Amino acid sequence: MTPRDAFFAKSHAVPLPTAIGCIAAEPIIPYPPGIPVLVPGERIGWSKLLYLAQIVAGGGICAGAGDPRLLTIRVVDEDAYPPVLCPRS
């Protein structure tokens, strides 16, 4: 799924710990350092969620997130978008 498709896809908010394995529907850019950690269309992994939780616990903020406290994160409703299979050459 492209970042554009994920950004405009049907999505919903889930608690941060339950987002592992889901596809991000919003960009998450922690300050500091101001480098995107998650982009729309990216599969969410445990290490990135742990890093984001540490940033927020340390007083950092996350731009792009619908929930500024980062208690929830928006993920793509994968039931509405079946997986796209890569064509074989």
Phi and psi in degrees as GROMACS dihedral restraints (atoms count N, CA, C in turn):
[ dihedral_restraints ]
;  ai    aj    ak    al  type     phi  dphi    fc
    3     4     5     6     1   -75.4    20    10
    4     5     6     7     1   158.8    20    10
    6     7     8     9     1   -56.6    20    10
    7     8     9    10     1   -39.5    20    10
    9    10    11    12     1   -64.3    20    10
   10    11    12    13     1   -46.5    20    10
   12    13    14    15     1   -60.2    20    10
   13    14    15    16     1   -42.3    20    10
   15    16    17    18     1   -67.5    20    10
   16    17    18    19     1   -40.2    20    10
   18    19    20    21     1   -62.7    20    10
   19    20    21    22     1   -39.0    20    10
   21    22    23    24     1   -96.5    20    10
   22    23    24    25     1     1.0    20    10
   24    25    26    27     1   -71.1    20    10
   25    26    27    28     1   159.9    20    10
   27    28    29    30     1   -62.1    20    10
   28    29    30    31     1   131.1    20    10
   30    31    32    33     1  -143.7    20    10
   31    32    33    34     1   170.2    20    10
   33    34    35    36     1  -150.2    20    10
   34    35    36    37     1   161.2    20    10
   36    37    38    39     1   -91.7    20    10
   37    38    39    40     1   137.3    20    10
   39    40    41    42     1  -129.5    20    10
   40    41    42    43     1   153.0    20    10
   42    43    44    45     1   -59.0    20    10
   43    44    45    46     1   142.5    20    10
   45    46    47    48     1   -49.1    20    10
   46    47    48    49     1   -47.3    20    10
   48    49    50    51     1   -64.8    20    10
   49    50    51    52     1   -23.2    20    10
   51    52    53    54     1   -92.4    20    10
   52    53    54    55     1     3.8    20    10
   54    55    56    57     1   -84.3    20    10
   55    56    57    58     1    -5.5    20    10
   57    58    59    60     1   -60.6    20    10
   58    59    60    61     1   127.7    20    10
   60    61    62    63     1    90.0    20    10
   61    62    63    64     1   -10.8    20    10
   63    64    65    66     1   -83.3    20    10
   64    65    66    67     1   168.2    20    10
   66    67    68    69     1   -99.1    20    10
   67    68    69    70     1   125.2    20    10
   69    70    71    72     1   -64.8    20    10
   70    71    72    73     1   138.9    20    10
   72    73    74    75     1  -110.9    20    10
   73    74    75    76     1     0.0    20    10
   75    76    77    78     1  -142.9    20    10
   76    77    78    79     1   151.4    20    10
   78    79    80    81     1   -78.6    20    10
   79    80    81    82     1   145.6    20    10
   81    82    83    84     1  -125.3    20    10
   82    83    84    85     1   115.1    20    10
   84    85    86    87     1  -125.5    20    10
   85    86    87    88     1    99.9    20    10
   87    88    89    90     1   -76.2    20    10
   88    89    90    91     1   142.4    20    10
   90    91    92    93     1  -123.4    20    10
   91    92    93    94     1   126.3    20    10
   93    94    95    96     1   -72.1    20    10
   94    95    96    97     1   157.5    20    10
   96    97    98    99     1  -100.5    20    10
   97    98    99   100     1    -7.0    20    10
   99   100   101   102     1    89.2    20    10
  100   101   102   103     1    18.8    20    10
  102   103   104   105     1  -108.6    20    10
  103   104   105   106     1   129.5    20    10
  105   106   107   108     1   -57.0    20    10
  106   107   108   109     1   133.0    20    10
  108   109   110   111     1   -99.1    20    10
  109   110   111   112     1   -38.5    20    10
  111   112   113   114     1  -128.1    20    10
  112   113   114   115     1   140.7    20    10
  114   115   116   117     1  -123.9    20    10
  115   116   117   118     1   153.3    20    10
  117   118   119   120     1   -55.8    20    10
  118   119   120   121     1   137.6    20    10
  120   121   122   123     1    95.2    20    10
  121   122   123   124     1    -8.1    20    10
  123   124   125   126     1   -89.3    20    10
  124   125   126   127     1   137.3    20    10
  126   127   128   129     1   -73.1    20    10
  127   128   129   130     1   130.9    20    10
  129   130   131   132     1   -84.4    20    10
  130   131   132   133     1   126.9    20    10
  132   133   134   135     1  -109.8    20    10
  133   134   135   136     1   162.7    20    10
  135   136   137   138     1   -60.7    20    10
  136   137   138   139     1   -43.5    20    10
  138   139   140   141     1   -64.0    20    10
  139   140   141   142     1   -36.6    20    10
  141   142   143   144     1   -70.1    20    10
  142   143   144   145     1   -38.2    20    10
  144   145   146   147     1   -66.5    20    10
  145   146   147   148     1   -39.6    20    10
  147   148   149   150     1   -62.8    20    10
  148   149   150   151     1   -44.5    20    10
  150   151   152   153     1   -60.5    20    10
  151   152   153   154     1   -45.2    20    10
  153   154   155   156     1   -63.6    20    10
  154   155   156   157     1   -41.0    20    10
  156   157   158   159     1   -62.5    20    10
  157   158   159   160     1   -38.2    20    10
  159   160   161   162     1   -67.2    20    10
  160   161   162   163     1   -39.0    20    10
  162   163   164   165     1   -61.5    20    10
  163   164   165   166     1   -48.3    20    10
  165   166   167   168     1   -65.4    20    10
  166   167   168   169     1   -42.2    20    10
  168   169   170   171     1   -62.3    20    10
  169   170   171   172     1   -29.3    20    10
  171   172   173   174     1   -86.1    20    10
  172   173   174   175     1     5.9    20    10
  174   175   176   177     1    95.8    20    10
  175   176   177   178     1     3.0    20    10
  177   178   179   180     1   -74.3    20    10
  178   179   180   181     1   166.9    20    10
  180   181   182   183     1  -120.7    20    10
  181   182   183   184     1   158.7    20    10
  183   184   185   186     1  -121.5    20    10
  184   185   186   187     1   107.2    20    10
  186   187   188   189     1   -73.9    20    10
  187   188   189   190     1   151.5    20    10
  189   190   191   192     1    89.0    20    10
  190   191   192   193     1   -20.9    20    10
  192   193   194   195     1   -78.0    20    10
  193   194   195   196     1   136.5    20    10
  195   196   197   198     1   -66.3    20    10
  196   197   198   199     1   -30.5    20    10
  198   199   200   201     1  -107.9    20    10
  199   200   201   202     1   102.8    20    10
  201   202   203   204     1   -61.4    20    10
  202   203   204   205     1   -23.5    20    10
  204   205   206   207     1   -82.2    20    10
  205   206   207   208     1    -9.3    20    10
  207   208   209   210     1    58.2    20    10
  208   209   210   211     1    35.5    20    10
  210   211   212   213     1   -77.7    20    10
  211   212   213   214     1   -27.6    20    10
  213   214   215   216     1  -131.4    20    10
  214   215   216   217     1   162.0    20    10
  216   217   218   219     1  -138.2    20    10
  217   218   219   220     1   143.5    20    10
  219   220   221   222     1   -83.6    20    10
  220   221   222   223     1   130.0    20    10
  222   223   224   225     1  -126.6    20    10
  223   224   225   226     1   155.8    20    10
  225   226   227   228     1   -71.1    20    10
  226   227   228   229     1   137.3    20    10
  228   229   230   231     1   -74.6    20    10
  229   230   231   232     1    94.2    20    10
  231   232   233   234     1   -67.4    20    10
  232   233   234   235     1   -21.3    20    10
  234   235   236   237     1   -65.5    20    10
  235   236   237   238     1   -30.3    20    10
  237   238   239   240     1   -81.8    20    10
  238   239   240   241     1   -14.9    20    10
  240   241   242   243     1  -130.3    20    10
  241   242   243   244     1    94.0    20    10
  243   244   245   246     1   -63.4    20    10
  244   245   246   247     1   153.4    20    10
  246   247   248   249     1   -60.3    20    10
  247   248   249   250     1   143.5    20    10
  249   250   251   252     1   -94.5    20    10
  250   251   252   253     1   125.3    20    10
  252   253   254   255     1   -88.0    20    10
  253   254   255   256     1   136.8    20    10
  255   256   257   258     1   -72.3    20    10
  256   257   258   259     1   133.7    20    10
  258   259   260   261     1   -69.2    20    10
  259   260   261   262     1   145.2    20    10
  261   262   263   264     1   -82.4    20    10
  262   263   264   265     1   142.3    20    10
